[in-house]
Amino acid sequence: MLAPPGQRPVFRFAPSPNGPLHLGHALSAILNHEMAQAVGGRFLLRIEDIDLARCTPDHEEAIYRDLAWLGLRWEQPVRRQSEHFGDYGAALDRLREMELVYPAFMTRGDVKSAVAAHEAAGEVWPRDPDGSPLYPDADRKRSETERRRLLAEGSRHAWRLDMAGALARVARPLTWRETGEGCEEEMQADPAAWGDVILSRSDAPSSYHLSVVVDDALQGITHVVRGVDLYHATSVHRLLQELLGLPEPVYHHHRLILGPDGRKLSKSEQSTGLAALRAAGASPADIRRRIGL
């Protein structure tokens, strides 16, 4: 896992302060920290707090306590996404100038009704890798006059990527370097599987997809180490990097820590929270054993 020639490897752990860290977060944070140390690289901490309604200062402070307790050290200052909305807005403006985004006015209820009507007729509605239905094409097909009217009226809307238009701008097949299975492979990206992904909402100035590629570029991240649940999202990230002329990191998708039900851990499950485990007498060594390190 080497960085480009002449560049010191840079890793990052990027939690959202919307609940307590759990064992799955411990695995990702420790892996990033140790992989950075193994290659003489840098370890950064990023706070992904775009969701201002759910992210709180108390949860952010708890993240710092948990990671320090695990024995991790990170560079200062910590990048907080809520302080950099302008960076994401500038990236969205570039895509808008390229005519690759459009205002989307359909609510979740509208989409649900459209999908239900389609499936009631016996037809299959396409779904993304996470199982969510792809966004209908009604807004993408609206006339410019109709869009301007709705925007002038103050209609609530999001901004979505015109996936077909974006892919038409890409001159070469999209791939990424993956090291998650212990050896480096070139993986084929398939962003079309996600349809017209959302890039900005009225209640959040940027989506995860847009903010993460902007942040990784601005912070000089060379290695993205994260859970395998984000493996397929890499296709969208590679597309956005290509459109915006951003550098491509090496990706490493690691195993997840699963609960008794076989599902990935949730922040609502208190028994696997690091603070709760610490209060119950667990040591950092105990945590490492529980996550298989």
Secondary structure by P-SEA (a helix, b strand, c coil): ccccccccbbbbbbbbccccccaaaaaaaaaaaaaaaaacbbbbbbbcccccccccaaaaaaaaaaaaaaccccccccccccccaaaaaaaaaaaaaaccbbbbcccaaaaaaaaaaaaaacbbbbbccccccccccccccccaaaaaaaaaaccbbbbbbaaaaaaaaccbbbbbbbccccbbbbbbbccccccccccccccccccaaaaaaaaaaaacccbbbbccccccaaaaaaaaaaaacccccbbbbbbbbccccccccccccccccaaaaaaacccaaaaaaaacc
